[in-house]
Each structure stands twice: as C-alpha cells, then as structure tokens.
Amino acid sequence: MINEMTLGIAAVSVILVLVGVLAYVFVKQKENTKKHNLLEASIDHITTEMHQLQKAMKEIQSKEKSLALGDDFQSNMEVGLSNFYQQLKEIKEHSKNEHNYFEEKILRLENRVRDFGYVGNNNDIDERRIIALFQEGWSVDSIAKELRIGRGEVEFTLKLADIESF
C-alpha cells in the first residue's frame, strides 16, 4: 500500500516535472522565435542597404571610368564628389525634417489622446449640471445656452435621466 502510494506520488511528480519542462521549452522556443524573426529582419535590412551601397559604388566606378585623365579627371571628380556631398547633406536635412515632423505628429496625437481622456470627465459633470439646472426650473433652451451645448444634447441627457416632463 505504501509502495503503491509512493509510486503514485513519484509518477505524479514526474508528470509535473515533465509538464514544467515542456512549458519551459515552449517559452524558450517562443523567445528564440522572436529573436530569430528580429535577426532575420535585421539581416534583410542590412542586405538591402548593402545592395544600395553596391549599386552606388557601381555608379561611382562607372563615372570614374568615363572621366578623362589629367585635369579633366580631377575637375570632374571634384564636381562629382561635391554633388555627392550636397546630396548627402540634402538627404540628411530631409531625414532630420522627417524626424521632426513625426516627433511633432506624435506629440500632437499624445495631446489629443490626453484631451479625449479629459472629455469623458467633463461629460459626467455636464450631465449632472444639466439635470440640476432642469430641476431648478431652467428651460431646455436656457440650459443649452448656459452650458454652450446643443439643445438635442440637453434633451438626450434628460431622456437618459428618465426626466420626461420637459
């Protein structure tokens, strides 16, 4: 009886350990999959950049071949490098402008989200105030004018509050 009980406890323990190991393996596999996907995306990005750089290098090499030797070569090289430098400056400026634009956009969106969060609180106060003013004998039109809201909104609030004698 004791051996069977001990054997049962041991079997349950082994099963629990196996379930724990399987859960651990599953979690680790999920983490590794995430890391693998991130690494794969990074490799794709780097490959794309390398392709673009190789393309730019080929263009530069073809331009070098087409340039004449001597003074023409030097002046053409200076012009090409100057244009390349100017394009880099323009790209950098464009990138900076895009970055600033998106930062401002994010800030505006965050402010809007905050504003939307506060609007809900004002609606509760307005509803209570609408009901209180109506119970004090104010007309629907005067409540709407006082609170600077539409007459329909006042009527809707009063209907929701089950006040039907307006």
Backbone as a printed PyTorch tensor [residue, N CA C, xyz], in Angstrom:
tensor([[[  0.8180,  -1.1880,   0.0000],
         [  0.0000,   0.0000,   0.0000],
         [  0.8720,   1.2660,   0.0000]],

        [[  1.8920,   1.2660,   0.8570],
         [  2.7930,   2.4160,   0.9220],
         [  3.6110,   2.5130,  -0.3620]],

        [[  4.0400,   1.3670,  -0.8880],
         [  4.8150,   1.3690,  -2.1370],
         [  3.9720,   1.8830,  -3.2940]],

        [[  2.7070,   1.4890,  -3.3290],
         [  1.8290,   1.9600,  -4.3950],
         [  1.5980,   3.4650,  -4.2740]],

        [[  1.4330,   3.9270,  -3.0320],
         [  1.2240,   5.3490,  -2.8000],
         [  2.4810,   6.1410,  -3.1720]],

        [[  3.6320,   5.6140,  -2.7720],
         [  4.9050,   6.2570,  -3.1050],
         [  5.1070,   6.2610,  -4.6100]],

        [[  4.7720,   5.1380,  -5.2410],
         [  4.8900,   5.0300,  -6.6920],
         [  3.9460,   6.0280,  -7.3790]],

        [[  2.7450,   6.2040,  -6.8560],
         [  1.7780,   7.1640,  -7.4090],
         [  2.2750,   8.5960,  -7.2610]],

        [[  2.8120,   8.9040,  -6.0780],
         [  3.3500,  10.2500,  -5.8430],
         [  4.5280,  10.5050,  -6.7680]],

        [[  5.3750,   9.5080,  -6.9320],
         [  6.5350,   9.6460,  -7.8200],
         [  6.0760,   9.8560,  -9.2560]],

        [[  5.0450,   9.1240,  -9.6750],
         [  4.5490,   9.2620, -11.0490],
         [  3.9690,  10.6610, -11.2600]],

        [[  3.2070,  11.1550, -10.2810],
         [  2.6390,  12.4950, -10.3760],
         [  3.7610,  13.5350, -10.4050]],

        [[  4.7940,  13.3240,  -9.5890],
         [  5.9290,  14.2450,  -9.5610],
         [  6.6350,  14.2650, -10.9040]],

        [[  6.8300,  13.0900, -11.4750],
         [  7.4970,  13.0070, -12.7790],
         [  6.6560,  13.7130, -13.8370]],

        [[  5.3440,  13.5120, -13.7810],
         [  4.4570,  14.1610, -14.7520],
         [  4.5170,  15.6760, -14.5900]],

        [[  4.4930,  16.1530, -13.3370],
         [  4.5780,  17.5900, -13.0960],
         [  5.9000,  18.1510, -13.5940]],

        [[  6.9820,  17.4260, -13.3600],
         [  8.2930,  17.8750, -13.8370],
         [  8.2950,  17.9200, -15.3590]],

        [[  7.7280,  16.8950, -15.9970],
         [  7.6740,  16.8690, -17.4610],
         [  6.8420,  18.0330, -18.0000]],

        [[  5.7030,  18.3070, -17.3540],
         [  4.8740,  19.4310, -17.7780],
         [  5.6480,  20.7350, -17.6040]],

        [[  6.3540,  20.8710, -16.4930],
         [  7.1600,  22.0690, -16.2600],
         [  8.2500,  22.2180, -17.3030]],

        [[  8.9200,  21.1280, -17.6180],
         [  9.9810,  21.1620, -18.6310],
         [  9.3920,  21.5180, -19.9890]],

        [[  8.2470,  20.9260, -20.3260],
         [  7.6100,  21.2350, -21.6070],
         [  7.2060,  22.7090, -21.6780]],

        [[  6.6780,  23.2400, -20.5740],
         [  6.2970,  24.6520, -20.5440],
         [  7.5340,  25.5290, -20.7120]],

        [[  8.6080,  25.1670, -20.0360],
         [  9.8550,  25.9220, -20.1460],
         [ 10.3780,  25.8830, -21.5760]],

        [[ 10.3620,  24.7040, -22.1770],
         [ 10.8380,  24.5540, -23.5560],
         [  9.9640,  25.3840, -24.4960]],

        [[  8.6530,  25.3690, -24.2840],
         [  7.7440,  26.1450, -25.1250],
         [  8.0480,  27.6350, -25.0210]],

        [[  8.2320,  28.1280, -23.7970],
         [  8.5260,  29.5430, -23.5870],
         [  9.8530,  29.9050, -24.2420]],

        [[ 10.8540,  29.0770, -24.0450],
         [ 12.1680,  29.3470, -24.6440],
         [ 12.0810,  29.3290, -26.1650]],

        [[ 11.3140,  28.3900, -26.7010],
         [ 11.1800,  28.3030, -28.1530],
         [ 10.4990,  29.5600, -28.6900]],

        [[  9.5070,  30.0560, -27.9510],
         [  8.8190,  31.2690, -28.3650],
         [  9.7830,  32.4600, -28.3440]],

        [[ 10.6100,  32.5510, -27.3040],
         [ 11.5950,  33.6260, -27.2190],
         [ 12.5910,  33.5210, -28.3670]],

        [[ 13.0490,  32.3090, -28.6300],
         [ 14.0100,  32.1170, -29.7090],
         [ 13.3990,  32.4620, -31.0590]],

        [[ 12.1250,  32.1600, -31.2330],
         [ 11.4510,  32.5040, -32.4880],
         [ 11.3990,  34.0170, -32.6560]],

        [[ 11.0860,  34.7320, -31.5740],
         [ 11.0570,  36.1920, -31.6390],
         [ 12.4400,  36.7300, -31.9920]],

        [[ 13.4620,  36.2110, -31.3260],
         [ 14.8200,  36.6620, -31.6070],
         [ 15.2020,  36.3410, -33.0460]],

        [[ 14.8220,  35.1700, -33.5020],
         [ 15.1350,  34.7610, -34.8710],
         [ 14.4620,  35.6880, -35.8750]],

        [[ 13.1970,  36.0220, -35.6320],
         [ 12.4750,  36.9260, -36.5340],
         [ 13.1080,  38.3140, -36.5490]],

        [[ 13.5130,  38.7980, -35.3770],
         [ 14.1620,  40.0980, -35.2920],
         [ 15.4950,  40.0790, -36.0310]],

        [[ 16.2440,  39.0110, -35.8420],
         [ 17.5260,  38.8700, -36.5210],
         [ 17.3240,  38.7900, -38.0260]],

        [[ 16.3120,  38.0670, -38.4470],
         [ 16.0180,  37.9290, -39.8750],
         [ 15.6630,  39.2810, -40.4830]],

        [[ 14.8670,  40.0680, -39.7650],
         [ 14.5030,  41.4000, -40.2580],
         [ 15.7400,  42.2910, -40.3520]],

        [[ 16.6190,  42.1980, -39.3600],
         [ 17.8500,  42.9880, -39.3780],
         [ 18.7270,  42.5900, -40.5530]],

        [[ 18.8310,  41.2990, -40.7930],
         [ 19.6460,  40.8200, -41.9120],
         [ 19.0580,  41.3080, -43.2290]],

        [[ 17.7450,  41.2560, -43.3660],
         [ 17.1030,  41.7580, -44.5870],
         [ 17.3990,  43.2400, -44.7870]],

        [[ 17.3190,  44.0050, -43.7030],
         [ 17.5910,  45.4400, -43.7810],
         [ 19.0420,  45.6870, -44.1960]],

        [[ 19.9540,  44.9610, -43.5870],
         [ 21.3740,  45.1170, -43.9130],
         [ 21.6330,  44.7040, -45.3530]],

        [[ 21.0020,  43.6340, -45.7920],
         [ 21.1690,  43.1820, -47.1760],
         [ 20.6870,  44.2530, -48.1440]],

        [[ 19.5630,  44.8580, -47.8500],
         [ 19.0360,  45.9290, -48.7000],
         [ 20.0060,  47.1030, -48.7500]],

        [[ 20.5220,  47.4960, -47.5950],
         [ 21.4780,  48.5970, -47.5560],
         [ 22.7460,  48.2540, -48.3290]],

        [[ 23.2190,  47.0110, -48.1840],
         [ 24.4150,  46.5950, -48.9180],
         [ 24.1640,  46.6530, -50.4210]],

        [[ 22.9870,  46.2210, -50.8410],
         [ 22.6540,  46.2640, -52.2640],
         [ 22.6640,  47.7090, -52.7690]],

        [[ 22.0900,  48.6090, -51.9850],
         [ 22.0700,  50.0150, -52.3760],
         [ 23.4840,  50.5870, -52.4370]],

        [[ 24.3130,  50.2170, -51.4640],
         [ 25.6960,  50.6950, -51.4670],
         [ 26.4630,  50.1400, -52.6640]],

        [[ 26.2470,  48.8620, -52.9700],
         [ 26.9140,  48.2730, -54.1310],
         [ 26.4700,  48.9730, -55.4090]],

        [[ 25.2070,  49.2810, -55.5000],
         [ 24.6880,  49.9820, -56.6670],
         [ 25.3360,  51.3650, -56.7750]],

        [[ 25.4260,  52.0650, -55.6530],
         [ 26.0620,  53.3850, -55.6490],
         [ 27.5360,  53.2670, -56.0220]],

        [[ 28.2010,  52.2300, -55.5090],
         [ 29.6160,  52.0300, -55.8410],
         [ 29.7890,  51.7620, -57.3310]],

        [[ 28.8970,  50.9690, -57.9170],
         [ 28.9760,  50.6980, -59.3540],
         [ 28.7880,  51.9830, -60.1510]],

        [[ 27.8570,  52.8150, -59.7200],
         [ 27.6510,  54.0930, -60.3970],
         [ 28.9010,  54.9530, -60.3080]],

        [[ 29.4850,  55.0080, -59.1310],
         [ 30.7030,  55.7970, -58.9460],
         [ 31.8310,  55.2310, -59.8010]],

        [[ 31.9630,  53.9100, -59.8150],
         [ 33.0150,  53.2910, -60.6210],
         [ 32.8060,  53.5660, -62.1000]],

        [[ 31.5560,  53.4930, -62.5530],
         [ 31.3020,  53.7770, -63.9720],
         [ 31.5970,  55.2360, -64.2950]],

        [[ 31.3010,  56.1240, -63.3590],
         [ 31.6290,  57.5380, -63.5640],
         [ 33.1340,  57.7460, -63.5920]],

        [[ 33.8550,  57.0270, -62.7350],
         [ 35.3140,  57.1320, -62.7220],
         [ 35.9070,  56.6890, -64.0540]],

        [[ 35.3740,  55.6040, -64.6140],
         [ 35.8840,  55.0950, -65.8840],
         [ 35.6320,  56.0800, -67.0140]],

        [[ 34.4810,  56.7560, -66.9490],
         [ 34.1400,  57.6700, -68.0380],
         [ 34.9010,  58.9930, -67.9630]],

        [[ 35.4860,  59.2930, -66.8340],
         [ 36.2140,  60.5560, -66.6950],
         [ 37.5620,  60.4730, -67.4140]],

        [[ 37.9640,  61.5500, -67.9690],
         [ 39.2630,  61.6040, -68.6600],
         [ 40.3720,  61.7470, -67.6340]],

        [[ 41.5960,  61.3910, -68.0780],
         [ 42.7580,  61.5160, -67.2110],
         [ 43.1980,  62.9700, -67.1400]],

        [[ 44.0100,  63.2850, -66.1580],
         [ 44.5990,  64.6160, -66.0610],
         [ 43.6950,  65.6040, -65.3730]],

        [[ 43.6860,  66.8380, -65.9010],
         [ 42.9360,  67.9440, -65.2930],
         [ 41.4330,  67.6960, -65.3540]],

        [[ 40.9840,  67.1690, -66.4840],
         [ 39.5590,  66.8830, -66.6200],
         [ 39.1060,  65.8780, -65.5600]],

        [[ 39.9470,  64.8720, -65.3560],
         [ 39.6260,  63.8500, -64.3540],
         [ 39.4910,  64.4780, -62.9740]],

        [[ 40.4600,  65.3020, -62.6270],
         [ 40.4460,  65.9340, -61.3030],
         [ 39.2240,  66.8430, -61.1450]],

        [[ 38.9630,  67.6810, -62.1300],
         [ 37.8320,  68.6080, -62.0070],
         [ 36.5020,  67.8520, -61.9850]],

        [[ 36.3890,  66.8330, -62.8290],
         [ 35.1590,  66.0430, -62.8260],
         [ 34.9670,  65.3120, -61.5010]],

        [[ 36.0570,  64.8080, -60.9520],
         [ 35.9850,  64.1150, -59.6620],
         [ 35.5460,  65.0800, -58.5670]],

        [[ 36.0860,  66.2800, -58.5860],
         [ 35.7030,  67.2700, -57.5870],
         [ 34.2210,  67.6310, -57.7140]],

        [[ 33.7700,  67.7910, -58.9480],
         [ 32.3580,  68.1100, -59.1760],
         [ 31.4770,  66.9570, -58.6990]],

        [[ 31.8710,  65.7350, -59.0510],
         [ 31.0900,  64.5630, -58.6440],
         [ 31.0240,  64.4240, -57.1350]],

        [[ 32.1780,  64.5860, -56.4990],
         [ 32.2040,  64.4950, -55.0340],
         [ 31.4210,  65.6360, -54.3950]],

        [[ 31.5130,  66.8010, -55.0000],
         [ 30.7580,  67.9400, -54.4800],
         [ 29.2570,  67.6640, -54.5710]],

        [[ 28.8350,  67.1480, -55.7230],
         [ 27.4140,  66.7990, -55.8840],
         [ 27.0050,  65.7070, -54.9090]],

        [[ 27.8690,  64.7100, -54.7580],
         [ 27.5910,  63.6160, -53.8290],
         [ 27.4680,  64.1460, -52.4050]],

        [[ 28.3920,  65.0260, -52.0230],
         [ 28.3600,  65.6240, -50.6900],
         [ 27.0840,  66.4530, -50.5140]],

        [[ 26.7140,  67.2140, -51.5430],
         [ 25.4970,  68.0240, -51.4780],
         [ 24.2610,  67.1370, -51.3290]],

        [[ 24.2330,  66.0400, -52.0770],
         [ 23.1060,  65.1160, -51.9720],
         [ 23.0360,  64.5020, -50.5780]],

        [[ 24.1970,  64.1680, -50.0240],
         [ 24.2190,  63.6350, -48.6550],
         [ 23.6700,  64.6590, -47.6690]],

        [[ 24.0510,  65.9160, -47.8440],
         [ 23.5450,  66.9690, -46.9660],
         [ 22.0270,  67.1010, -47.1050]],

        [[ 21.5330,  67.0370, -48.3590],
         [ 20.0950,  67.1330, -48.5850],
         [ 19.3580,  65.9520, -47.9690]],

        [[ 19.9270,  64.7640, -48.1250],
         [ 19.3070,  63.5730, -47.5320],
         [ 19.2860,  63.6900, -46.0160]],

        [[ 20.3870,  64.1720, -45.4580],
         [ 20.4600,  64.3390, -44.0010],
         [ 19.4220,  65.3640, -43.5370]],

        [[ 19.3190,  66.4700, -44.2500],
         [ 18.3500,  67.5030, -43.8950],
         [ 16.9210,  66.9740, -44.0260]],

        [[ 16.6740,  66.2490, -45.1110],
         [ 15.3440,  65.6600, -45.3190],
         [ 15.0190,  64.6750, -44.1950]],

        [[ 15.9950,  63.8690, -43.8400],
         [ 15.8010,  62.9030, -42.7550],
         [ 15.5140,  63.6230, -41.4400]],

        [[ 16.2440,  64.6940, -41.1970],
         [ 16.0440,  65.4740, -39.9700],
         [ 14.6450,  66.0970, -39.9560]],

        [[ 14.2290,  66.6370, -41.1100],
         [ 12.8880,  67.2280, -41.2050],
         [ 11.8100,  66.1790, -40.9790]],

        [[ 11.9870,  65.0050, -41.5750],
         [ 11.0230,  63.9200, -41.3870],
         [ 10.9580,  63.5170, -39.9150]],

        [[ 12.1260,  63.4420, -39.2880],
         [ 12.1760,  63.0720, -37.8720],
         [ 11.4160,  64.1000, -37.0310]],

        [[ 11.6780,  65.3800, -37.2830],
         [ 10.9890,  66.4360, -36.5360],
         [  9.4860,  66.4010, -36.7960]],

        [[  9.1120,  66.1810, -38.0510],
         [  7.6940,  66.1050, -38.4060],
         [  7.0060,  64.9970, -37.6280]],

        [[  7.6280,  63.8140, -37.5890],
         [  6.9980,  62.7000, -36.8900],
         [  6.9880,  62.9150, -35.3790]],

        [[  8.0180,  63.5600, -34.8490],
         [  8.0070,  63.8680, -33.4150],
         [  6.8470,  64.8030, -33.0840]],

        [[  6.6710,  65.8470, -33.9040],
         [  5.5610,  66.7690, -33.6750],
         [  4.2210,  66.0560, -33.8190]],

        [[  4.1210,  65.1950, -34.7960],
         [  2.8850,  64.4430, -35.0270],
         [  2.5740,  63.5700, -33.8090]],

        [[  3.5970,  62.9050, -33.2800],
         [  3.4160,  62.0570, -32.1010],
         [  2.9610,  62.9010, -30.9120]],

        [[  3.6040,  64.0580, -30.7190],
         [  3.2160,  64.9240, -29.6040],
         [  1.7690,  65.3970, -29.7540]],

        [[  1.3840,  65.7670, -30.9910],
         [  0.0010,  66.1940, -31.2030],
         [ -0.9740,  65.0640, -30.9170]],

        [[ -0.6270,  63.8670, -31.3560],
         [ -1.5080,  62.7220, -31.1110],
         [ -1.5970,  62.4120, -29.6220]],

        [[ -0.4570,  62.4960, -28.9210],
         [ -0.4840,  62.2610, -27.4760],
         [ -1.3610,  63.3000, -26.7890]],

        [[ -1.2540,  64.5570, -27.2220],
         [ -2.0900,  65.6050, -26.6330],
         [ -3.5640,  65.3550, -26.9240]],

        [[ -3.8600,  64.8990, -28.1180],
         [ -5.2490,  64.5830, -28.4470],
         [ -5.7710,  63.4470, -27.5850]],

        [[ -4.9310,  62.4390, -27.3810],
         [ -5.3470,  61.3130, -26.5450],
         [ -5.6130,  61.8030, -25.1320]],

        [[ -4.7430,  62.6740, -24.6350],
         [ -4.9680,  63.2320, -23.3000],
         [ -6.2660,  64.0380, -23.2740]],

        [[ -6.4810,  64.8500, -24.3270],
         [ -7.7090,  65.6450, -24.3920],
         [ -8.9350,  64.7500, -24.3990]],

        [[ -8.8880,  63.6690, -25.1430],
         [-10.0210,  62.7510, -25.1740],
         [-10.2400,  62.1350, -23.8030]],

        [[ -9.1640,  61.9050, -23.0720],
         [ -9.2920,  61.3420, -21.7290],
         [-10.0180,  62.2970, -20.8010]],

        [[ -9.7880,  63.6000, -20.9510],
         [-10.4190,  64.5750, -20.0830],
         [-11.8500,  64.8870, -20.5080]],

        [[-12.1780,  64.6800, -21.7530],
         [-13.5250,  64.9810, -22.2330],
         [-14.5530,  64.1340, -21.5070]],

        [[-14.2320,  62.8790, -21.2510],
         [-15.1680,  61.9840, -20.5730],
         [-15.5450,  62.5020, -19.2000]],

        [[-14.5910,  63.0630, -18.4820],
         [-14.8740,  63.5910, -17.1590],
         [-15.7930,  64.8090, -17.2420]],

        [[-15.6260,  65.6540, -18.2460],
         [-16.4660,  66.8380, -18.3870],
         [-17.8990,  66.4450, -18.7150]],

        [[-18.1020,  65.3800, -19.4640],
         [-19.4500,  64.9460, -19.8070],
         [-20.2190,  64.5450, -18.5600]],

        [[-19.5650,  63.8810, -17.6030],
         [-20.2350,  63.4940, -16.3690],
         [-20.6820,  64.7360, -15.5980]],

        [[-19.8230,  65.7260, -15.5230],
         [-20.1500,  66.9500, -14.7960],
         [-21.2830,  67.6810, -15.5150]],

        [[-21.2220,  67.7550, -16.8430],
         [-22.2670,  68.4290, -17.6020],
         [-23.6060,  67.7250, -17.4190]],

        [[-23.6210,  66.3970, -17.4050],
         [-24.8730,  65.6620, -17.2230],
         [-25.4880,  65.9940, -15.8690]],

        [[-24.6660,  65.9840, -14.8430],
         [-25.1810,  66.3150, -13.5070],
         [-25.6790,  67.7640, -13.4660]],

        [[-24.9160,  68.6320, -14.1260],
         [-25.2940,  70.0400, -14.1110],
         [-26.5830,  70.2650, -14.9080]],

        [[-26.7230,  69.5730, -16.0370],
         [-27.9530,  69.6860, -16.8440],
         [-29.1580,  69.2740, -16.0080]],

        [[-29.0480,  68.1420, -15.3350],
         [-30.1600,  67.6390, -14.5160],
         [-30.4610,  68.6090, -13.3770]],

        [[-29.4020,  69.1220, -12.7310],
         [-29.6090,  70.0440, -11.6140],
         [-30.2870,  71.3360, -12.0870]],

        [[-29.8250,  71.8850, -13.2100],
         [-30.4350,  73.1140, -13.7230],
         [-31.8930,  72.8820, -14.1230]],

        [[-32.1840,  71.7350, -14.7130],
         [-33.5610,  71.4290, -15.1140],
         [-34.4640,  71.3050, -13.8850]],

        [[-33.9360,  70.6790, -12.8440],
         [-34.7250,  70.5200, -11.6220],
         [-34.9250,  71.8580, -10.9090]],

        [[-34.0360,  72.8150, -11.1850],
         [-34.2010,  74.1500, -10.6130],
         [-35.2160,  74.9820, -11.3990]],

        [[-35.6880,  74.4190, -12.5130],
         [-36.7190,  75.1080, -13.2740],
         [-36.2300,  75.7630, -14.5520]],

        [[-35.0190,  75.5480, -14.9480],
         [-34.4850,  76.1200, -16.1840],
         [-35.1120,  75.4070, -17.3750]],

        [[-35.2770,  76.1230, -18.4600],
         [-35.8060,  75.5120, -19.6850],
         [-34.6630,  74.8330, -20.4410]],

        [[-35.0310,  73.9620, -21.3770],
         [-34.0390,  73.2340, -22.1730],
         [-33.1750,  74.2150, -22.9560]],

        [[-33.8020,  75.2420, -23.5400],
         [-33.0530,  76.2280, -24.3260],
         [-32.0670,  77.0140, -23.4660]],

        [[-32.5020,  77.4150, -22.2770],
         [-31.6140,  78.2030, -21.4210],
         [-30.4580,  77.3480, -20.8820]],

        [[-30.7130,  76.0680, -20.6290],
         [-29.6280,  75.1690, -20.1920],
         [-28.6100,  75.0180, -21.3220]],

        [[-29.0970,  74.8180, -22.5440],
         [-28.2040,  74.6600, -23.6970],
         [-27.3660,  75.9130, -23.8940]],

        [[-27.9890,  77.0790, -23.7520],
         [-27.2660,  78.3350, -23.9310],
         [-26.2400,  78.5330, -22.8160]],

        [[-26.6150,  78.2380, -21.6030],
         [-25.7270,  78.4110, -20.4500],
         [-24.4940,  77.5130, -20.5530]],

        [[-24.7040,  76.2580, -20.9180],
         [-23.6000,  75.2920, -20.9590],
         [-22.9030,  75.2570, -22.3160]],

        [[-23.4150,  76.0290, -23.2700],
         [-22.8520,  76.1030, -24.6230],
         [-22.8070,  74.7320, -25.2920]],

        [[-23.9460,  74.0750, -25.2250],
         [-24.0950,  72.7830, -25.8980],
         [-25.4040,  72.8120, -26.6750]],

        [[-25.6040,  71.8240, -27.5010],
         [-26.8100,  71.7860, -28.3200],
         [-28.0500,  71.4150, -27.5280]],

        [[-29.1800,  71.8940, -28.0170],
         [-30.4610,  71.5830, -27.3800],
         [-30.7140,  70.0750, -27.3980]],

        [[-30.3480,  69.4310, -28.5010],
         [-30.5330,  67.9850, -28.6240],
         [-29.7540,  67.2260, -27.5630]],

        [[-28.5590,  67.7130, -27.2550],
         [-27.7610,  67.0420, -26.2270],
         [-28.4120,  67.1830, -24.8540]],

        [[-28.9820,  68.3530, -24.5820],
         [-29.6830,  68.5620, -23.3070],
         [-30.8900,  67.6300, -23.2300]],

        [[-31.6840,  67.5790, -24.3090],
         [-32.8580,  66.7030, -24.3230],
         [-32.4540,  65.2400, -24.1780]],

        [[-31.3870,  64.8600, -24.8650],
         [-30.9110,  63.4780, -24.7930],
         [-30.4810,  63.1280, -23.3640]],

        [[-29.7740,  64.0380, -22.7150],
         [-29.3270,  63.8080, -21.3380],
         [-30.5210,  63.6740, -20.4050]],

        [[-31.5240,  64.5190, -20.6010],
         [-32.7140,  64.4440, -19.7530],
         [-33.4890,  63.1550, -20.0010]],

        [[-33.5230,  62.6960, -21.2460],
         [-34.1850,  61.4170, -21.5360],
         [-33.4450,  60.2690, -20.8730]],

        [[-32.1320,  60.3050, -20.9160],
         [-31.3480,  59.2500, -20.2780],
         [-31.5400,  59.2450, -18.7660]],

        [[-31.8060,  60.4170, -18.2150],
         [-32.0100,  60.5220, -16.7730],
         [-33.4630,  60.2220, -16.3970]],

        [[-34.2730,  59.7910, -17.3700],
         [-35.6890,  59.4600, -17.1680],
         [-36.5090,  60.6510, -16.6800]],

        [[-36.1390,  61.8300, -17.1220],
         [-36.9260,  63.0300, -16.8250],
         [-37.7040,  63.3300, -18.0940]],

        [[-39.0150,  63.1320, -18.0550],
         [-39.8080,  63.2190, -19.2800],
         [-40.6580,  64.4840, -19.3530]],

        [[-40.6560,  65.2820, -18.3410],
         [-41.5500,  66.4410, -18.3460],
         [-40.8100,  67.6920, -18.8220]],

        [[-40.1950,  67.6210, -19.9450],
         [-39.5300,  68.8110, -20.4660],
         [-40.2270,  69.1690, -21.7230]]])
